[in-house]
Amino acid sequence: MSSTTFANPGPRERLSDLGIDALGDAELIALLLGTGHAGESVQVLAHRLLEEQGGIEGLARAGVGELAVRRGVGGAKGARIAAAVELGRRVAAANARLLTIRLPDSRAVDAWGRPRLGALDHEELWMLALDGQNRLRAARRVASGGLHGMFVSPRDPLRAALREGASAFVLVHNHPSGDPTPSAEDVTFTAAVADAACIVSTPLLDHVIVTRSRFASMLELAMIPARPDSGLLIDGGARLR
């Protein structure tokens, strides 16, 4: 009877099969290193590097010079590890800054959206993912189009909200014409998003349309049902601003 030996999958294969979240610390380091050196595979090198540095916390404190003198690492690999650590720090800092932004009402959404979108000569749709206290978890552009509109599916903002782990979300887009009045297409699209969002228990709280000088809240215009448990304030009734 013949037997077949299967090699253990490497980190690249495991990433493809299982996703990045399934990889351990040493496997992630092995991906950054790329190769080992004579007599030491990249996986063994990654394990040894973590042991010598005291885990990922110690590795994060190591400078490029310290990493570069390690046998099997060198300047290029040390630079890749240092760059990955710095990117992680910047992402963490950006997330911390986001969580200081609260969007409790349409005025706050306008204050976020108008400087970014109000002066554009084309339409853009953004999804603002919120946590349970209406703090901004993430902002994602989900569509961009021409002067007279853009093509977007109701699935697009909802998919982005779920990907960001939102407790709820807000939509914001611009009208280059200068008139923030929701169009028939805006109303139909928003209703479809709101219905789909209710099904997955990640509610759409508002859709704010901004221009250079004015904005409209579809929640305040009663085009989106208000949720009493959302914490989102309605402070002015149905009007354009």
Buried (B, 14 or more C-beta within 10 A) or exposed (E): EEEEEEEEEBBEEBBEEEEEEEBEEBBBBBBBBEEBBEEBBBBBBBBBBBEEBEEBEEBBEBEBEBBBEBEBBBEEBBBBBBEBBEEEEEEEEEEEEBEEBBBBBBBBBBBBBBEBBBEBEBBBBBBBBBBEEBBBBBBBEBBBBEEEBBEBEBEBBBBBBBEBEBBBBBBBBBBBEEEBEBEEEBBEBBBBBBEBBEEEEBBBBBBBBBBBEBBBBBBBBEBBEEBEEBBBBBEEEEEBB
